[in-house]
Amino acid sequence: MPGATRTDFWALGGLPVEHLPSEIVMQAEDMVDAALAGLDQGETNTIPALKDIALWEAYEAARLALGPQLSATHSAPRFTTAA
């Protein structure tokens, strides 16, 4: 799950990578190295710029907890009006 990566993709899409803040653009070689390292470590999702894996783990836990709550026969009580 790469962030902004220095490739020709940006120019082809109409936004040259040089128009992005340089502090958010990773070199393609660094991105590939990080992705391969993540794969070697058994990661199913690799975000090469993410320093704190606990943030991803919290996101995944929240996403999984939300799943069963996203569909029901009635709206949640917080959306009902008082009589």
N, C-alpha and C positions, 0 to 999 in steps of 0.2 A: 504494500500500500504506500507507494512512494508519494512524497510531496513534490514540489517543483524540482524538476531535474533538467539540467542543461542538455537539451537535445534540439534537433531541428523541428520537432513537433510544434513548438511555440510559434515559430515564424510561419509554418504552414497553416496554423490556426488563426493567424492574423495578429498575434501579440508576441513580438520578439522577446525572447527571454531576457534581453538586456533592459526591458521595461519593468521587470520585477525587481523587488528589493534584493540586492545581492546576498543578504544574510539568510534568505529562505531558499536559495537555489543550490542544490547539491550537484556535484559532478556525476555524470553517468557512471563512471568507473566506481566511484565510492558507493553509489546506490546499488550497483550489481554486487559488489563485494559484501555489503551489508545484507542484502537479500539472500545471498548464498550462505552467509554465516547464520542467519536466522533459520534457514532451512536445515542446516547442519545441527542446529540446536533444537530442532523439532517444532519450531513455530509454524502454525498454520496460517497466521497473519503476521507479516513483518512490516513494521513502520520504521524504516531506517533512521529517521530523525528523532524518534521518541526515546528520550533518555530514561524515563521512569516507567517501567513495565507495569507497575501497580496501577497507573492511570488506565491502561488498556484493560487490565483485569477487572477494574471497577466498572468500566464501560460495558464490558461483556456481561458481567453479573447483572447490571441494570437492564441490559437489553433482553437477557434471558428471563428476568423476572417480569418484564413488561409483556412478553409474548402472550401468556394466557389471559391478560387483562384487556386486550385490544379488541375483543369482539364479544358481545353478549346480546341477549334478547331484549334487555331494557337498558336505558341509560343509567349511569352511575348516580347514586343518591345526591351527590353534590350538584347535579344538574336539574334536580326537581325543584319546583317552586313550592313555597309554603302555602298552605291553604288559607 
